[in-house]
Amino acid sequence: MPETKAVVGLSWEPKIPNFSVAAKTGVKVDAKPQETNHLWKPAAQLVDGLFVPPNNPKTLNKLQRKQLKDTTGSNWFDMPAPVMTPELQRDLQLLKLRNVMDPKRHYKKGDSQTAKYFQVGTVVESASDFFSSRLTKKERKATLADELLSDPVLATYRKRKVHEIEEKNRPADNEKWKNKGKTSYKRAKQRRH
């Protein structure tokens, strides 16, 4: 590395041994990550191996904003934005379509978009609800989707609705196969033989 004059008055260069696999195997390995983050900076941003923050206050504020965690702020107790997993997306979709699940319950129309900041919790029943309105250990599942699929009342409702939809969408041209009139039994008997 060519010698450069230190801007701040400090000069330091890490002495790291070269543990390269490329020397043994002949394969070229690029050890630098492609994107820059606050842990790794390219050599162009380093001064004698040290990261010096920029002098421009606008770029310094941008850098500090990138390093902050994504939260709602102190007024909402710094609630973090959750990581969207497939299970969480499925549960949110079920909550959005909850008015279809039970015909006897009606819900207000909710927001079409999901909020950026939210938390998922577990309902803990009180001791007085032990016999009346609590889920048993068998009924408790990991996700909301699993609970709804294992509910027997909801399963019968779902099967009935699927059967009704299939009946409605079945083609109506099977009327020509039905025998009508006085001699329908005779014609049906002749067709069988």
C-alpha positions in Angstrom: 0.0 0.0 0.0 1.5 3.4 -1.0 2.2 5.8 1.9 -0.3 8.6 2.2 -0.1 11.6 4.5 -2.4 11.4 7.5 -5.2 14.0 7.4 -6.0 13.8 11.1 -2.5 13.1 12.3 -3.2 9.4 13.0 -1.8 6.6 11.0 -2.7 3.0 11.5 -2.8 0.0 9.3 -4.0 -3.4 10.5 -1.4 -6.1 10.1 -3.6 -9.0 9.0 -2.1 -12.3 7.8 -3.3 -13.4 4.3 -5.3 -16.6 4.8 -6.3 -16.9 1.2 -7.7 -20.1 -0.2 -6.9 -18.7 -3.7 -3.2 -19.2 -3.2 -3.7 -23.0 -2.7 -6.5 -23.7 -5.1 -5.9 -21.1 -7.8 -9.5 -19.8 -7.5 -10.0 -16.1 -7.2 -12.1 -15.2 -4.2 -13.5 -11.6 -3.7 -13.6 -11.0 0.0 -15.3 -7.6 -0.2 -19.1 -7.4 0.2 -21.0 -5.7 -2.6 -23.0 -3.2 -0.6 -21.7 -0.7 2.0 -23.1 -0.6 5.5 -22.1 1.0 8.7 -19.8 -2.0 9.6 -17.8 -2.2 6.4 -16.6 0.8 4.4 -14.7 0.7 1.1 -11.0 1.8 1.1 -12.0 5.1 -0.6 -13.8 6.2 2.6 -11.1 5.2 5.0 -8.3 7.5 6.0 -5.2 5.5 7.0 -7.4 2.5 7.8 -9.8 4.5 10.0 -13.3 5.7 9.2 -13.6 9.5 9.5 -17.1 10.9 9.5 -17.9 13.4 6.8 -17.6 17.1 7.4 -20.9 17.9 5.7 -23.7 18.0 8.2 -26.3 16.8 5.7 -24.4 13.6 4.9 -23.6 13.1 8.6 -27.4 13.3 9.4 -28.2 10.9 6.6 -25.6 8.5 8.0 -27.0 8.7 11.5 -30.6 8.2 10.2 -29.5 5.0 8.4 -28.0 3.6 11.6 -31.1 4.3 13.7 -33.4 1.3 14.3 -36.8 1.5 12.5 -39.2 2.3 15.4 -42.3 4.4 16.0 -40.6 6.7 18.4 -40.6 7.4 22.1 -44.3 8.4 22.2 -45.2 4.8 21.2 -42.5 3.2 23.4 -40.1 2.6 20.4 -42.2 -0.2 18.9 -40.1 -1.8 16.2 -41.3 -2.7 12.7 -41.7 -6.5 12.6 -40.0 -8.8 10.1 -42.6 -10.1 7.7 -42.5 -13.9 7.6 -44.8 -16.1 5.5 -46.6 -17.2 8.7 -47.2 -13.6 9.8 -48.4 -12.6 6.3 -50.9 -15.6 6.4 -52.2 -14.5 9.8 -52.6 -10.9 8.7 -54.5 -12.1 5.6 -56.8 -14.2 7.8 -57.5 -11.2 10.0 -58.4 -9.2 7.0 -60.8 -11.9 5.8 -62.3 -12.7 9.2 -65.8 -11.6 8.3 -66.0 -14.6 5.9 -65.1 -17.1 8.5 -68.1 -16.8 10.8 -71.6 -16.0 9.4 -72.9 -14.9 12.8 -70.3 -12.2 13.4 -70.0 -9.0 11.5 -66.9 -6.7 11.5 -66.3 -3.2 10.4 -64.4 -2.9 7.1 -60.7 -2.6 8.1 -57.9 -0.9 6.4 -56.8 -2.2 3.0 -53.1 -1.8 3.9 -51.3 -3.4 6.8 -49.7 -1.0 9.2 -45.9 -0.7 9.2 -45.6 -1.0 12.9 -47.6 -3.6 14.9 -47.0 -6.3 17.5 -48.4 -9.8 17.8 -49.2 -11.0 21.3 -50.7 -14.0 23.1 -54.0 -13.7 25.0 -53.6 -14.9 28.6 -56.9 -15.9 30.2 -57.6 -15.1 33.8 -58.0 -17.7 36.4 -61.8 -17.1 36.6 -62.1 -18.2 32.9 -60.7 -21.6 33.5 -63.8 -23.6 32.8 -65.8 -21.2 30.7 -64.0 -19.5 27.8 -60.5 -20.8 27.4 -58.7 -22.9 24.9 -57.4 -26.3 26.1 -53.8 -27.4 25.4 -55.0 -29.5 22.5 -56.8 -26.5 20.9 -53.8 -24.2 21.2 -51.8 -24.0 18.0 -48.7 -22.1 16.9 -50.4 -19.8 14.4 -53.9 -18.4 13.9 -54.2 -20.3 10.6 -53.6 -23.6 12.4 -56.2 -22.8 15.0 -58.8 -22.0 12.4 -58.1 -25.1 10.4 -58.4 -27.4 13.5 -61.7 -25.8 14.6 -64.5 -28.4 14.0 -67.3 -25.9 13.9 -65.5 -23.8 11.3 -64.7 -26.9 9.3 -68.3 -27.9 9.0 -69.3 -24.4 8.0 -66.5 -24.3 5.4 -67.5 -27.7 3.9 -71.1 -26.6 3.7 -70.2 -23.4 1.9 -67.9 -25.2 -0.5 -70.7 -27.6 -1.3 -73.2 -24.8 -1.9 -70.7 -23.0 -4.3 -70.1 -26.2 -6.2 -73.8 -26.9 -6.6 -74.3 -23.3 -7.9 -71.5 -23.6 -10.4 -72.3 -27.1 -11.6 -73.4 -27.0 -15.3 -77.2 -27.1 -15.7 -77.3 -29.2 -18.9 -77.8 -32.5 -17.1 -81.6 -32.1 -17.4 -81.6 -33.9 -20.7 -80.6 -37.2 -19.0 -83.6 -37.1 -16.7 -86.7 -39.1 -17.8 -89.9 -37.3 -17.6 -93.5 -38.5 -18.2 -95.6 -41.6 -17.6 -93.3 -44.1 -19.4 -90.1 -42.8 -17.9 -89.6 -46.1 -16.0 -90.1 -48.2 -19.1 -87.6 -46.1 -21.1 -85.0 -46.3 -18.3 -85.5 -50.1 -18.2 -85.0 -50.4 -22.0 -81.8 -48.3 -21.8 -80.3 -50.6 -19.2 -80.8 -53.7 -21.3 
